[in-house]
């Protein structure tokens, strides 16, 4: 069995091929281009590992298409394990191959191609929403610069027509761009609704107040198979919603949350928690939030509530049950 480590850069990729005894079979530098990658791996066998860099996806899929077993390494944890004093491309690719051979590789879960396509679509929508917000902020700034006062939502169909009636060229151009972005968001939403209609897990999550179809798809796309997590605490840790722990002698200190994992999903979970406690007054989650808010303030309370929400999500997906207001114990009555 050969173990192949890739250190990928935009222009070139350093490759180390290692045998089962740790001996170096080959070291090469190839162009990071489809033709060069396909040519190099046309006669290769074994397992392949690469870091989670910005351009890993198409390289991963090219090699996977050749029938090889491919792994995606967590770059931060790889460096913590390797403790390399000198950083060169060759050392990186060799370390990756060695960690894979020694079964010490900290990997990143990426799911199958369908799940990766869903993640890309979710990221595209997030980008479009950020662009929409940026355009709206620019329009507000243009109006404020001219002393034009506005109140409420100025981007309804009626209010947009009013904005155009002001005959401010810069605002007209921004509105045209905004209209185009909104149209693209509608198209992406339609594609996401197709995914939603075929996702049992996403439908289960939308039974919880505060979670819409987009949030449900985003959460399930990151989780994948819930059985990857042994318990709800591991899922909370995966989202970076557990307190950091520091130990000194016999004393253990708990600090702020670890913030590991996807910052976007963590933010999304907190927003879902806000919607829940605002709109659903008679649930165990809202009761929990109110109790913590009285003691530690709203900011800490909403993070704690998001963590509690994740625990509920875990059992909803594990037991394939809709949300129920009493808490996250399954209806079957099993103690958790």
Beta strands, then each sheet from edge to edge (+ up, - down):
strand 1: 3-8
strand 2: 12-18
strand 3: 24-31
strand 4: 47-51
strand 5: 69-73
strand 6: 243-248
strand 7: 251-257
sheet 1: 3+ 2- 1+ 4+ 5+
sheet 2: 6+ 7-
end
